[in-house]
Amino acid sequence: MARYRKKPVVIEAFQYDGDMIDSFGQPYVPEWAITATNDNIMYYDGPELFIRTLEGDHHVTVGDYVIKGVNGELYPCKPDIFEKTYELVE
């Protein structure tokens, strides 16, 4: 049996808190998240946020991280998995 290690990559992400716009109407998430929303890659169905992916639409729960992958793809990640997989780059 061969063993493999995941290559170190740097990703961009933000933790979804139920909104992306502050009380003044200004976005407080990365520009790519706003662009994805404007392009209907991320969308709301009622109060729920979803991300369109090649594998189908994925629900983003409050507290999930939204990750922009190395090829620009977006996907949600549960906080416990995110914290085991990623560390903050200073």
ZIZI-V614999 format. One record per residue. N is the residue number from 1. RES is the residue in one small letter. SS is DSSP state (helix for helix, strand for strand, loop for the rest). PSI is psi in degrees with one decimal (NA if undefined). OMEGA is omega in whole degrees, -180 to 180 (NA if undefined). Layout:
[[N	RES	SS	PSI	OMEGA] [N	RES	SS	PSI	OMEGA]]
//
This chain:
[[1	m	loop	130.8	176] [2	a	loop	149.0	177] [3	r	loop	146.4	-177] [4	y	loop	150.3	175] [5	r	loop	139.2	177] [6	k	loop	131.3	179] [7	k	loop	141.2	177] [8	p	loop	126.0	176] [9	v	loop	152.9	176] [10	v	loop	127.3	180] [11	i	loop	165.5	171] [12	e	strand	144.5	-179] [13	a	strand	160.9	169] [14	f	strand	153.4	178] [15	q	strand	122.7	-178] [16	y	loop	126.1	-179] [17	d	loop	14.6	179] [18	g	loop	-8.0	179] [19	d	loop	170.1	176] [20	m	loop	-0.8	-177] [21	i	strand	133.4	-180] [22	d	loop	179.9	-176] [23	s	loop	-14.2	177] [24	f	loop	5.1	179] [25	g	loop	14.2	-178] [26	q	loop	136.8	177] [27	p	strand	144.0	176] [28	y	loop	24.5	176] [29	v	loop	168.7	-180] [30	p	loop	152.9	-180] [31	e	helix	-36.7	-180] [32	w	helix	-28.2	178] [33	a	helix	-40.0	177] [34	i	helix	-43.2	178] [35	t	helix	-43.4	179] [36	a	helix	-36.3	177] [37	t	helix	-44.2	179] [38	n	helix	-32.6	180] [39	d	loop	4.8	178] [40	n	loop	24.1	172] [41	i	loop	-41.1	168] [42	m	strand	135.2	-177] [43	y	strand	157.2	176] [44	y	strand	136.9	170] [45	d	strand	96.3	-169] [46	g	loop	-134.0	180] [47	p	loop	-3.6	-173] [48	e	strand	138.0	178] [49	l	strand	137.8	179] [50	f	strand	156.2	175] [51	i	strand	128.9	175] [52	r	strand	127.6	177] [53	t	strand	172.4	177] [54	l	loop	-24.6	180] [55	e	loop	2.5	-178] [56	g	strand	-179.5	-178] [57	d	strand	136.1	-179] [58	h	strand	134.1	179] [59	h	strand	136.4	176] [60	v	strand	116.0	180] [61	t	loop	147.4	175] [62	v	loop	130.2	-178] [63	g	loop	-22.0	177] [64	d	loop	154.0	170] [65	y	strand	142.2	171] [66	v	strand	121.3	-175] [67	i	strand	137.4	170] [68	k	strand	112.5	-175] [69	g	loop	-179.6	-175] [70	v	loop	-21.8	178] [71	n	loop	14.0	179] [72	g	loop	-0.2	-180] [73	e	loop	149.5	180] [74	l	strand	142.4	176] [75	y	strand	151.6	178] [76	p	strand	155.7	178] [77	c	strand	130.8	178] [78	k	loop	144.2	-175] [79	p	helix	-39.9	-178] [80	d	helix	-38.9	177] [81	i	helix	-41.8	180] [82	f	helix	-47.0	-177] [83	e	helix	-28.5	176] [84	k	helix	-24.9	-172] [85	t	helix	-32.2	-172] [86	y	loop	151.7	171] [87	e	loop	152.1	-177] [88	l	loop	133.0	175] [89	v	loop	122.6	-179] [90	e	loop	NA	NA]]
//
